[in-house]
């Protein structure tokens, strides 16, 4: 992703999913670890807050989101 399209720890989950719909799959992959539907319970949390709340490695999360293919998820 280019710099203007990059994902950063200060963005909310909603910001990321809205701008990059394919990241929805990445967030869903954390549902079991979080013990909740991430897209239901953490939409308004920053990525940093989400990672801290659910014990997720922030760097790993950011890397996975950045590697998510552009465009709509199916």
PAZAPA-4460 file (N, C-alpha, C; in steps of 0.05 Angstrom, whole numbers, plus 32768, in hexadecimal, padded with zeros to 4 digits):
% residues 74
    n_x    n_y    n_z   ca_x   ca_y   ca_z    c_x    c_y    c_z   seq   type   mol
   8011   7FE8   8000   8000   8000   8000   8012   8019   8000     1      X     A
   8009   802D   7FF2   8018   8046   7FF2   8015   8054   800D     2      X     A
   8026   8067   8012   8026   8075   802C   800A   8081   8032     3      X     A
   7FFD   808D   801F   7FE3   809A   8024   7FCD   8085   8029     4      X     A
   7FD3   806C   8020   7FC0   8056   8024   7FC9   8043   803A     5      X     A
   7FDC   804B   804A   7FE6   8039   805E   7FD4   8037   8077     6      X     A
   7FD7   8021   8085   7FC7   801C   809D   7FDA   8022   80B5     7      X     A
   7FCF   8030   80C9   7FE0   8035   80E0   7FD1   802F   80FA     8      X     A
   7FDF   802D   810F   7FD4   8025   8129   7FC0   8038   8135     9      X     A
   7FBF   8051   812B   7FAB   8064   8135   7F90   8063   8127    10      X     A
   7F8E   8053   8112   7F75   8050   8104   7F62   803E   8113    11      X     A
   7F48   8042   8111   7F35   8030   811E   7F31   8018   810B    12      X     A
   7F27   8003   8117   7F20   7FEB   8107   7F0C   7FF3   80F1    13      X     A
   7EF9   8004   80F8   7EE5   800D   80E4   7EF3   801C   80CD    14      X     A
   7F06   802E   80D4   7F14   803D   80BF   7F22   802A   80AB    15      X     A
   7F2F   8016   80B6   7F3E   8003   80A6   7F2B   7FF3   8094    16      X     A
   7F16   7FE8   809F   7F04   7FD8   808F   7EF5   7FE8   807A    17      X     A
   7EEF   8001   8081   7EE2   8013   806E   7EF4   8019   8056    18      X     A
   7F0D   8020   805C   7F20   8028   8047   7F2A   8010   8038    19      X     A
   7F2D   7FF9   8046   7F39   7FE1   803A   7F27   7FC9   8040    20      X     A
   7F12   7FC5   8031   7EFE   7FB0   8037   7F0A   7F94   8039    21      X     A
   7F1F   7F8E   802B   7F2B   7F73   802C   7F37   7F6D   8048    22      X     A
   7F3B   7F81   8059   7F46   7F7C   8073   7F32   7F6F   8086    23      X     A
   7F19   7F6F   807E   7F04   7F63   808E   7F0C   7F46   8095    24      X     A
   7F17   7F38   8082   7F1F   7F1C   8087   7F35   7F1A   809C    25      X     A
   7F47   7F2D   809D   7F5C   7F2D   80B1   7F50   7F30   80CD    26      X     A
   7F3E   7F44   80CF   7F31   7F48   80E9   7F21   7F30   80F2    27      X     A
   7F13   7F23   80DF   7F03   7F0B   80E6   7F15   7EF5   80F0    28      X     A
   7F2D   7EF4   80E6   7F40   7EDF   80EF   7F47   7EE1   810D    29      X     A
   7F42   7EF9   8118   7F48   7EFD   8135   7F30   7EF9   8147    30      X     A
   7F19   7EF2   813C   7F01   7EEE   814C   7F05   7EDA   8162    31      X     A
   7F10   7EC3   815C   7F13   7EAE   816F   7F27   7EB6   8186    32      X     A
   7F3D   7EC2   817E   7F50   7ECB   8193   7F44   7EE0   81A5    33      X     A
   7F35   7EF2   8199   7F29   7F08   81A8   7F11   7EFE   81B8    34      X     A
   7F05   7EE8   81AF   7EED   7EDE   81BD   7ED4   7EED   81B8    35      X     A
   7ED5   7EFF   81A4   7EBE   7F0F   819B   7EC0   7F13   817D    36      X     A
   7EAA   7F1B   8172   7EAB   7F24   8156   7EB8   7F3F   8155    37      X     A
   7ED0   7F40   814B   7EE0   7F59   814B   7ED1   7F6F   813C    38      X     A
   7EC4   7F68   8126   7EB6   7F7D   8116   7E9C   7F85   8123    39      X     A
   7E94   7F77   8138   7E7C   7F7F   8148   7E84   7F8F   8161    40      X     A
   7E9A   7F87   816D   7EA1   7F92   8188   7EB8   7FA6   8188    41      X     A
   7EC7   7FA8   8172   7EDF   7FB9   8174   7EE1   7FCD   815D    42      X     A
   7ECB   7FD3   8150   7ECC   7FE5   8138   7ED7   8000   813E    43      X     A
   7ED2   800B   8156   7EDA   8026   815C   7EF4   8028   816C    44      X     A
   7F02   8011   816F   7F1C   8011   817C   7F32   8016   8168    45      X     A
   7F47   8023   8171   7F5E   8025   815F   7F6B   800A   815D    46      X     A
   7F7B   8006   8149   7F89   7FED   8146   7F9B   7FE7   815E    47      X     A
   7FA7   7FFC   8168   7FB8   7FF9   8180   7FA7   7FF1   8198    48      X     A
   7F90   7FFD   819C   7F7E   7FF6   81B2   7F72   7FDA   81AF    49      X     A
   7F6B   7FD3   8196   7F61   7FB8   8191   7F76   7FA3   8198    50      X     A
   7F8E   7FA7   818E   7FA3   7F94   8193   7FA9   7F91   81B1    51      X     A
   7FAA   7FA8   81BF   7FAF   7FA7   81DC   7F98   7F99   81EB    52      X     A
   7F80   7F9F   81E4   7F68   7F94   81F2   7F67   7F76   81EF    53      X     A
   7F6E   7F6B   81D8   7F6B   7F4F   81D3   7F85   7F3F   81D2    54      X     A
   7F9C   7F4C   81DA   7FB5   7F3E   81DC   7FC0   7F36   81C0    55      X     A
   7FBC   7F47   81AD   7FC5   7F41   8191   7FDF   7F51   818C    56      X     A
   7FF2   7F44   817F   800B   7F52   8178   8005   7F67   8163    57      X     A
   8009   7F81   816A   8002   7F97   8159   8012   7F97   813F    58      X     A
   802C   7F91   8140   803C   7F90   8128   8032   7F7A   8115    59      X     A
   802B   7F63   8120   8021   7F4D   810F   8006   7F56   8102    60      X     A
   7FF5   7F62   8112   7FDB   7F6C   8107   7FDF   7F80   80F0    61      X     A
   7FF0   7F93   80F5   7FF5   7FA7   80E0   8001   7F9B   80C7    62      X     A
   8013   7F88   80CA   801F   7F7A   80B3   800A   7F6B   80A3    63      X     A
   7FF8   7F5C   80B2   7FE3   7F4D   80A4   7FD0   7F5F   8096    64      X     A
   7FC9   7F76   80A2   7FB7   7F89   8095   7FC3   7F95   807C    65      X     A
   7FDD   7F9C   807E   7FEB   7FA8   8067   7FED   7F94   8050    66      X     A
   7FEF   7F7B   8056   7FF2   7F66   8041   7FD7   7F5E   8036    67      X     A
   7FC2   7F67   8042   7FA7   7F60   8038   7FA4   7F6B   801B    68      X     A
   7F99   7F5A   8009   7F97   7F64   7FED   7F84   7F7C   7FEB    69      X     A
   7F8B   7F8E   7FD9   7F7A   7FA5   7FD5   7F5F   7F9D   7FC9    70      X     A
   7F4B   7FAE   7FCC   7F31   7FA9   7FC0   7F1E   7F9C   7FD4    71      X     A
   7F08   7F95   7FCA   7EF2   7F8A   7FDA   7EF8   7F6D   7FE2    72      X     A
   7EF0   7F66   7FFA   7EF3   7F4A   8002   7EDA   7F3B   7FF7    73      X     A
   7EDD   7F21   7FF4   7EC7   7F11   7FE9   7EBC   7EFF   7FFE    74      X     A
***
